Amino acid sequence: MTDAAAEGAADRWRSRPAAQQPQWPDENRLREVTAHLATAPPLVFAEECDRLRERLGAVARGEAFLLHGGDCAEAFDGLSAQAVEAKLRTLLQMAVVLMHATAVPVVKIGRMAGQFAKPRSSPTETRDGITLPAYRGDAVNDIAFTETARRPDPGRLLRMYDASANTLNLLRALTTGGYADLHQVHTWNRGFVDSSLAGRRYEALADEIERSLLFMRACGADPAALRTMEFYAGHEGLLLDYESALVRTDPGTGRRYATSGHLLWIGERTRALDGAHVEFFAGIDNPVAVKLGPGTEPDEVLAYARRLDPRGEPGRLTFVVRMGADRVRERLPALIEKATADGVRAAWVCDPMHGNTFTAPDGRKTRRFDDILDEVSGFFEVHHALGTHPGGIHVELTGTDVTECVGGSGELGLHDLPLRYETVCDPRLNHGQSLDLAFRTAELLRTSRGAAG
């Protein structure tokens, strides 16, 4: 395919209905911004995307497990080095828990460096008789409830690009510069041992790992692979003007990549088969994912596979199911059975967050840890019954001790929500709850693989 033909194919989404896009008030400014982004350096590279595709191929074949986590919505003012490091540390600890318990490779993706836009259930918000555009994430407008703040501003797309670049640079430095060294397993837990039951459980695991590393060193083995860690970034590919502007053609292969992130996904609200998002995703060569809610029909799963992964290549397509604890056992089996019978070679991942949100008496959105765990358990039960591989978890989390979800070993209650409710959108697991989930998931995965063996 020539460059012109490839660019035309990647731009066909503009002829399709595009859900959840901002109503930009200044089209000329939008064109200026996207023209600038079209000449900007890529945020990620084709080789990195291809490597992740290989790793996700192992997930699809049942040889690895995916851990994907991070903020519901990143905020420009929350991107300190300390905050990024805390989220990375939590994900590294979760990965160690999963790997140590199961001896299964864990593919690690941060819901980071691009998660600045959010779909909304309503395009407007009304307070005290005043109606303004809904907050759609820092990439579009500001959370403050004023007419000026809520006005969509294309210039924020440039801020998203810069913020994503800074985050990716820091993540690369941390994961290759010694911070992700497995010899640092105790260091990652510093500050959490005394305050978290999960932290103390992790500390005991870290002792075991440290003894194993000392034994390997005594035997003359100290593999370089233990001193760095592969880490990728993924976000919802929601704002198509932004994503399209960052598509680049790899000069060596002629393949087209969305260079805003390694993995992009289509959300539950934008997965219309005849819509712009599916059309755009069909034209890029990144690994891609689709969120599937409880209303998904089996034939839709087949249609996504044929549209987004026509060659049936493991690693290209991931289905992220978000059914809710009360629906996953009922709705998921038919989807997997239909896909398996048709030879679909996608990875299946559980998002136990989005189907379990409720409103507390004080008006805050929250989630119960027990509901989150129950959905993960149901996800594993379905795969065990069908003899298929539970490929991973996709969770909203942060690296600090926020009080946004209730339950877990810290026994947070509804009365604790106001203490540190800091999210700009949906509630996230805190550090201790994230480790709790990792330990529980490791037990489920170990049992599942034992039964399969």
N, C-alpha and C positions, 0 to 999 in steps of 0.2 A: 504494500500500500504506500502510495506517495505521501509526502508530508501534507500536501493540500487535502488529499482524500482523508487522511487520518484526522486532521483538524476538523474537517467537515463532519466526520462520524462522531467525534467527541462533542460537537456542538449541536447535535440533533435534538438534545433535550429541550432546546428552546421552542420547539414546535409542539411540545406536550404540556399538559396542565401541571404546574409546579405548585405543590401544596406547601404551606407554612413559610412562604417567602415574605420578607418585609415589604411594606409599601414605601419604597424609597421616595421621599418627596423631591429629590434633586437628581434627576436622571443624568444630567451632564456631569455632576460630581461623581456619580457611580461609574460612569464611563472612564473618567480620569483615573479613579482609583484602580479599577480593574486593568486598565492599560499599564499602570505602574506595576501592578502585581504580575502581569504577564511577562515582564522583563526582569523580575526579581530572581535571585538565586533560589533553587529548589530547597525546601526545608528538609526533605529526605531524599534518598537516592535509590535508583532502580535496583542496584545490587542489594540494598537493605530490604526492599520490598520482596525481592525474589527469595532472599534467605528466610524471611518470615513465612512466605508461602510454603517453602520446604518444611519449616517447623510445624506449620498448621496442617500440612499433609500428614505428618506423624500423628497429630491429634485425630484427624479424620480416620486414620487406620487403626486407632486404638493403642498407639505406641507412646503417647504423651498426653499431658493434661494442660489445659489453658487456664491461666490466672489473669484476668483482665479487671483492673480496678482503678478508681480515682474519683475525682469530684463529679457531682451531678452537673455542675456548671462552673467552670473556672471564672475567676474575677480578676480584672487587671490589677486591683489593689491587693490581691492575695497571693501574688507570685513572688514572694520573697524566696531567697535561697533556702532559708530555714524551712519554709512550708513545702517546697518541692522535695527537699531532702527527707522531711518527715514522711511524706507519702511514699517515696521510693523505699525508705527503710521499712515501712509497714509491709509493702508488697514483697520485699526481699525476705522478710521474716516469714510471711505466709508461704512463700515458695519453698523455703527451707523446711518448714513443717510438713508440707505436702511431699516433698522429695524424700525426706528422711523416713517418713512413715510408709512410703509406698515403693521407693526405689524407681519411680517413674519420672522421666524428664518433665520439667514444668516450663512451658512457654510463657513468658512474662510480658504483658502489654499494659502500659499505663493509659488510663483514660485521662490523658494529659496532653499539653502542647497543641491545643486546637479545640477543646471542648468549651467554646465561648458562646455558643448559640443554643437555644432551646426551643423546641416546638411548644405551642400553647393551646390549651383547650378552647380559648376564646381570643379573638384578635384585640379585644379591649378589656379594660378593667374599670370598674366604677366604685368610687368611694365618696360617701357623703354627697351624692347627687352629681358628682363630677366624673365624666367618662374620658379616659385617655387610652392611647395605645398600650397594649400589654407589654410588660418587660420581656424581651426575647433574648436576653443574654447580653453581656458586655460588648459583643461583636456588633450589636445592632443599636442599642440604646442604654440608658442608665436606669437603675432600679428606683431612683428617687421619683416620687409621684408628683411631678410637675410637667407642664406642657413642654418646656424646653428639654428636660431630661428624657422624656419618653419619645421625643421626635427621632425617628430612625436616621442615623448619620453614617453615610458610606465611609467617611474617614476612619471610623472605628475598625473597618476591615484591615486597614494598614496597622493599627495598633494590635489587632489580633495576630497579624503576621509577625510583627516584631516581638510580641510576647511569646509566641510559639517558638520562634527562633532562639530566644534567650533560654527558654525552658529546655529545649532540645540540647542546646550547647551544655547546659549544666548537667543534664542527665547523662550525656556522653562522657563528660569529664568524671562524673561520679562512678559510673559503671566500668570505666576502663582505667581509672587512675588510682585504684586501690580501695575505694570505699566499699565496693561489692565483693571484695576478697572474702572467701568463706572463713578465713582466719579471723574475720572481724565479727563473727556471730554474736559474741558477747557485747561488743561495742554497740551494735544495733539496738540492744535492749536497754541501754543505759538510760536511766530516768523513769523507767516503767516497771522495774522489778518490784519495788515496794508498794506501788499503788494498784497493781493489777494481778488478779489471780492467773489470768492467761499469761501475763509477763513472767510470773514465777514458774509456770509450767514450761514456758519457752526457755527460761534460764537453765532448767534441768536438761532440756534437749540440747542446748548449746554446750553444756558440759560433755555430753556424749559425743557430739561432733568434734569438739576440741581434742578429746582423747583419741578419736579415730585419726585426726590429722597428725597428732604427735606420733602415733604408731606408724603412719605412712612415712613420715619424715625419718623415723628411726630405721625404717626399711630402705631408705634411700629414694623414696618416691615423693615428689612434691610437684604434681602436675600444674603447669601454667594455667590450665583451664579453670583451676580453683580460684585464681586471683582476679579474674574478670567475669562479667556476667552479661549475656545478651539481654537487651531490654529494648522494647519497641514502644511506639506511641500510636494510639488510635483514637478517633473521635467520630461523632455522627456527622456524616457529610451532608449537612442540612442546607447551608447557604450556597446555592449552586453558582451564583455569580463569582463568589470567592473561589470555590473548588475548581471551577472551569478555568479561571485565570491562572491557576497554578499547575495545570496539566502540562507536562513536558514529554517530548519524544526522546527516547533513549537512542543516541546516535549509533550505537553498536547493533541494536536489534530492530529499531524502528517501532518498538512497542511504546504505548502511551501510558503514562503513570500520573496519578494525582499526587503531586509531591507535597501536599499539606500534611500528610501523615502516612505511616506504613500501612495501617488498616483503617478503612472507612466502613461505616455501617449505615444502612437505611433504617429509619425508625418506624415504629408501629403506625404513626400518623402519616407517613409519606411513602408507604410501600405499594401504592396502587400500581398494578401491573402495566397499565397504559400511561403511567405518570412520568414526569420528567426525571425523578430520581432513579428509577429503574433504568430508564434510557441512558442516563449519564453513566451509571455504574457499569452498564454493559459495555461501555466504550473505553474503560480503563483496565490496566493489567495488574493493579494491586490485588492482594487478597481482600475480599469484601465480605460483609455480613448483612443479614436481614433480621430484624427483630420480629418475632411472631407472638401475637397476643392470643387470648383464648378464643377469639372469633375466627382464627385462621382455619381454612378448609384444606384437606389433604391435596386436592387438585391444585390449590395455589402453591403449595410447596413444590410440586412437580414443575409448575410454570416458572417459578423463580429459578429452579435448577437449570431448566432448559434455556432460559433467557440469560442468566448470569454465568453459567458454567456449562456451556453446550458440549464441551469436550470431556466433561466428567473428570476433571483433574483434582485429586485430593489436595486441599490447601487453598484452593481458589475461593470456596464458598463455605461460610459458617452460618448456621441458623442459631440465633440467640432467642430462646423461648422465655417468655415472661407471662406466665399463665395465672399466677396467684396460687397460694397454698391450697385453696379450696377447689381449684380447677385443674391443676397440673396432672393429677392421676386420671382424670376423666378425659381431658382433651388431647394430651400429648401422644398417647399410644397410636391413635389412628394416623397422625402425621408421620411418625417414624415408620410404622408398618408400610404405609403407602410409598414412602421414599425408598425404603429398603427393597421393596418388591420391584421398584422401577430402576434399581441400580444407582440411585443418587449417592454420590461419594462425598457428601458434605460432613463437616464436624457439627456436633450438637452441643450447645452450651446453655447453661441455666442462668438467667437473670432473675434472682429471687427478690429483687427490690421493688420493681415498678408495679407488680400486681398486688402488693401488700401494703399500700399506703392508706392511711386513714387520718381523719382530722380529730385532734385532741379537743377536750372541752374548752381550752383557751384559744382555739382557732389555728393552732400550729399543725402543720402536716407532720406525721411521724410514722414509724413502722415498728412492729414488735419483732424482737430478735427471734422469738419462738416461731413466728410465721415465716420469717426468712429461712430459718433452718428447716422448717417443715416442707417448704417448697423444694429446697435442695434435696431433702430426703425423698420426697415424691419423685423428683427427677431421676434419682438413682434407682428407685424402685421400678420405675417404668423401664429403664434401660436393662435392668437385671432380668425382668420378666421377659423382655424381647430378645435378650442375648446380644444387645448392642452396647456401644461404648459411651458412657457419660463423659463428654469431652472437656468440660471445664465449667467455671463459674465467672460471671460478669457482675461486679458489685460496685456500688457507690460507697466510697470510704474516704476518710482523711487520716492523717497521721497524728492527730492531736486528740485530747480528751473532750471532744464536744459532747453535748447532751441532746442529740437529735433523734435517736432511736431508743426505744425502751427495752429493758431486759438485758440478757447477757450475764456474764459472771459478775459484773459490777452492779447488777440488780437496779438499774436506773428505772425510775417510775415516771408516770406522767407529771408528777409534781416537780421532777428534776429538769424538765425541758427548758424552762427559762434560764437555767444557770449558764449554759454556753450553747445557745441555739444560734449558730453563725452562718448557716447555709443561705445562699441567695436564691435557692430554688427548692430542691427536694432534700429530705433528711438523709444523712450519711452515717454509716457505722464509724464509731471512733476506733482508736488504736486497739484497745482491749477487746472490743466486740469483733474486730477484724481477725485478731488472733484466735478468739473463740471459734469463729466460723472456720478458720483454717484447720484447727484441730478436729473439729467435728467432721468437716469435709474429708480430711485425711482418713479418718476412721471409715467413713462410707466408701471411699475409693479403695482402701485396702481390702475391705470386705468384698466389694464388687469384683476386684481383680482376683481375689482368692477363690471366689465362687466360679469365676470364668475359667480359672486354671484347673 
